[in-house]
Amino acid sequence: MTSLAVALYAACSSPYFLLVEAEVWLWPRPLVAAVDRVSVAVWDAARSDAVYPLWREWDNARHATREFCRDAAALALLLTTSPKGALR
């Protein structure tokens, strides 16, 4: 039982030490630094003018998909229910 507790403690504390407490040993946080570099690069690329038409098309496609799903649900509801007062 003790070995299970030690294993669980080690498994839970290793991400904490890699991400948060790495500065204690004067060791840069490698995972956080890598994520920060990538997120800055992605943010800069996403905000560039060359990508704007892609964002606009993505937004249009997303809205079209949402409207299609809404219309399909309404049609399914109309086709599967009978009107009130209909003959049985």
C-alpha positions, 0 to 999 in steps of 0.5 A, a space after each residue: 500500500 505504501 508503494 502505491 502511495 509513493 507511486 501516486 505521489 510521484 505521478 502527481 507531483 512530477 508535472 507540478 515540478 516540471 511546470 511550476 517549481 522548476 525555478 527552484 533549481 535554477 532550471 528553466 521551465 522547458 515545457 512552459 517556455 516551449 508553449 509560450 514560444 509556440 503560442 506567440 508565433 501562432 498568435 502573430 501568424 493568426 493576426 497577420 493580414 494574409 490569414 484574415 481571408 481564411 478566418 473569414 471563410 472559416 467563420 462563414 462555414 461555421 455559421 452555415 454549418 450551424 444553420 444547416 444543423 438547426 434546419 435539419 433538427 427543425 425538419 426532423 421535429 416536423 416530420 416525426 410529430 403529428 399535428 394536434 387534432 389529426 386523425 389517428 
